[in-house]
Amino acid sequence: FEAYVMGRTTVVAKKDTVKGDGEISKKGDILTIDYVGRLLQSGTEFDKGTMAFKLGDGNVIPGWEQGLEGLRVGGKRTLKIPPNLAYGERGAGDVIPGNADLSFECELKSVGSGPIAEILMKVGVRRLVLGALFGASFLLPKDLSVRDIISFFGF
């Protein structure tokens, strides 16, 4: 990790800053990651948030595909990613210049697999719950209060 040289290194460097104690991520798993992305040269933050994706499907940059495999749930890992495994010569809009080395601080929040995990990833938990509530609303008496409905669903 310390031997990473911007503009020269062509592989992902990774450093676990917190060892998780949950399930180990592997190809085919649905990962939910909290992350902060920075330009390695300046430390400028260009993005942060939470993302869910299927590891190995190619829906994220190759540096994430390679760098997040083997991380345990609850673990935190810092990645240094060379341009060839990120956005290359093209960069990403006006936020990430071409040939930029990137740094990501990542925390693995959950690992899932199977069809339900894929549906939750694609639809999102909030939309799924709202859809279920909407569908169930046709089964409930019209004179129920919000409190009654919340109680009905066990919240």
C-alpha positions as CSV (number, residue, x, y, z in Angstrom):
1,F,0.0,0.0,0.0
2,E,2.8,2.4,1.0
3,A,4.7,1.4,-2.2
4,Y,2.0,2.8,-4.5
5,V,3.4,5.4,-6.9
6,M,1.0,7.7,-8.7
7,G,1.3,7.5,-12.5
8,R,3.3,4.2,-12.3
9,T,1.5,1.6,-10.3
10,T,-1.0,-0.4,-12.4
11,V,-2.6,-2.6,-9.7
12,V,-5.0,-1.8,-6.9
13,A,-3.4,-1.2,-3.5
14,K,-5.6,-2.0,-0.5
15,K,-5.2,-1.5,3.2
16,D,-7.7,-2.7,5.8
17,T,-8.1,-0.1,8.5
18,V,-10.8,-2.0,10.4
19,K,-11.1,-5.8,10.3
20,G,-14.8,-6.7,10.0
21,D,-16.2,-9.8,11.7
22,G,-19.0,-10.6,9.3
23,E,-19.4,-12.5,6.1
24,I,-16.5,-12.3,3.6
25,S,-17.4,-10.7,0.2
26,K,-17.0,-12.8,-2.9
27,K,-17.9,-12.6,-6.6
28,G,-21.6,-12.9,-7.2
29,D,-22.5,-11.3,-3.8
30,I,-24.5,-8.1,-3.6
31,L,-22.4,-5.6,-1.6
32,T,-23.6,-2.5,0.1
33,I,-20.7,-0.1,0.6
34,D,-20.4,3.3,2.3
35,Y,-17.6,5.2,0.5
36,V,-15.7,8.4,0.1
37,G,-13.8,9.0,-3.1
38,R,-10.9,11.4,-3.4
39,L,-8.4,12.4,-6.1
40,L,-5.2,10.8,-4.8
41,Q,-2.9,13.7,-5.9
42,S,-4.8,16.5,-4.1
43,G,-7.1,14.7,-1.6
44,T,-10.1,16.5,-3.1
45,E,-13.3,14.7,-2.4
46,F,-15.3,14.0,-5.6
47,D,-18.0,11.7,-4.3
48,K,-19.4,10.0,-1.3
49,G,-22.4,7.9,-0.5
50,T,-23.8,4.4,-0.2
51,M,-23.9,2.0,-3.2
52,A,-25.2,-1.5,-3.7
53,F,-23.8,-3.6,-6.6
54,K,-23.2,-7.2,-7.6
55,L,-19.5,-8.0,-7.3
56,G,-18.1,-9.3,-10.5
57,D,-20.9,-7.9,-12.8
58,G,-18.8,-5.1,-14.1
59,N,-21.1,-2.3,-13.0
60,V,-18.4,-0.5,-11.0
61,I,-14.9,0.5,-11.9
62,P,-12.5,-2.5,-12.1
63,G,-10.5,-1.1,-9.1
64,W,-13.6,-1.7,-6.9
65,E,-14.2,-5.1,-8.3
66,Q,-10.7,-6.1,-7.4
67,G,-10.2,-4.1,-4.3
68,L,-13.4,-5.1,-2.4
69,E,-13.4,-8.8,-2.9
70,G,-12.5,-10.5,0.4
71,L,-13.5,-7.6,2.7
72,R,-15.6,-8.7,5.7
73,V,-18.9,-7.1,6.7
74,G,-18.1,-4.3,9.2
75,G,-14.6,-3.9,7.7
76,K,-13.2,-0.7,6.4
77,R,-10.7,-0.7,3.5
78,T,-8.8,2.1,1.8
79,L,-8.1,1.6,-1.9
80,K,-5.6,3.3,-4.1
81,I,-6.7,2.8,-7.7
82,P,-4.6,3.6,-10.8
83,P,-6.2,5.2,-13.9
84,N,-6.2,2.0,-15.9
85,L,-8.6,0.5,-13.3
86,A,-10.7,3.6,-12.8
87,Y,-11.7,6.1,-15.5
88,G,-8.5,6.1,-17.6
89,E,-7.7,8.8,-20.1
90,R,-11.3,10.0,-20.4
91,G,-11.8,10.8,-16.7
92,A,-15.4,11.4,-15.5
93,G,-17.0,14.7,-16.4
94,D,-15.4,17.7,-14.9
95,V,-15.0,16.0,-11.5
96,I,-12.3,13.4,-12.2
97,P,-9.6,14.4,-14.7
98,G,-8.1,12.0,-17.2
99,N,-5.4,9.7,-15.9
100,A,-6.3,10.4,-12.3
101,D,-5.2,8.1,-9.5
102,L,-8.1,7.7,-7.0
103,S,-8.4,6.9,-3.4
104,F,-11.6,5.4,-1.8
105,E,-12.4,4.8,1.9
106,C,-14.9,2.0,1.9
107,E,-16.9,0.3,4.6
108,L,-18.8,-3.0,3.8
109,K,-22.2,-2.6,5.4
110,S,-23.8,-5.8,4.1
111,V,-23.4,-8.8,1.8
112,G,-26.4,-10.6,0.2
113,S,-27.0,-13.2,-2.4
114,G,-29.9,-14.7,-4.2
115,P,-32.9,-13.3,-6.0
116,I,-34.3,-11.3,-3.0
117,A,-31.0,-9.5,-2.6
118,E,-30.9,-8.7,-6.3
119,I,-34.4,-7.3,-6.2
120,L,-33.6,-5.1,-3.1
121,M,-30.4,-3.9,-4.9
122,K,-32.3,-3.0,-8.1
123,V,-35.5,-1.6,-6.5
124,G,-34.1,-0.3,-3.2
125,V,-35.5,-1.1,0.2
126,R,-37.5,2.1,0.5
127,R,-39.3,1.6,-2.8
128,L,-40.0,-2.0,-1.9
129,V,-41.5,-1.1,1.5
130,L,-43.6,1.7,0.0
131,G,-44.8,-0.7,-2.7
132,A,-45.8,-3.2,-0.1
133,L,-47.6,-0.6,2.0
134,F,-49.4,0.6,-1.1
135,G,-50.4,-2.9,-2.0
136,A,-51.5,-3.7,1.5
137,S,-53.6,-0.5,1.7
138,F,-56.2,-2.1,-0.4
139,L,-56.6,-4.9,2.2
140,L,-57.0,-2.6,5.2
141,P,-60.2,-0.9,6.4
142,K,-60.4,2.7,5.2
143,D,-61.1,4.1,8.7
144,L,-57.7,3.0,10.2
145,S,-55.4,5.7,11.5
146,V,-51.7,6.0,10.6
147,R,-50.9,4.7,14.1
148,D,-53.1,1.6,13.5
149,I,-51.4,1.0,10.2
150,I,-48.0,1.2,11.7
151,S,-49.0,-1.1,14.5
152,F,-50.5,-3.5,11.9
153,F,-47.1,-3.8,10.2
154,G,-45.3,-4.3,13.5
155,F,-43.3,-1.1,13.7
